[in-house]
């Protein structure tokens, strides 16, 4: 039983090969767009569809590059450059998220300040709540619980040293 080692198709050369390479790249890009995906040039897939080798595709790199640029696509990379591009994209994505969170945080801060302003404007003064309790507890223990000063009986009012002027009537 003979095994198939080579394709039975006629090998493309010259302009026919270049046209086929361009056609295959554009078809793959169109298919990716229809599927809602971003087209990324993959030499192995293109070589299988043409049919040719990746080595032959690399000889026609100027054509491939022109078509990729025309499609606003990018290449699939196996070098460190792919990692660099991935990280750049990731950084850009994270910066966008950070900017969104900063805006949201600023809105929450503004809202938080507004809440405290409203509470402050409509609240009772603390003195009115605390003063009666402090006076009562201080009088029970005999000294001020804040400063420790002795609390004695309330001083009696001295008689006024102001003499009323005759002839003037208040009222």
HUVENRA-V19469 format. One record per run of one state. SS is the DSSP state (A for helix, B for strand, O for the rest). FROM is the first residue (numbers start at 1). TO is the last residue. Records with the same first field share a line. If there is no record, write none. Layout:
# HUVENRA-V19469
SS: FROM-TO  FROM-TO
This chain:
# HUVENRA-V19469
O: 1-13  35-39  42-42  51-53  60-60  71-73  76-79  122-125  142-142  144-149  151-171
A: 14-34  43-50  54-59  61-70  80-121  126-141
B: 40-41  74-75  143-143  150-150
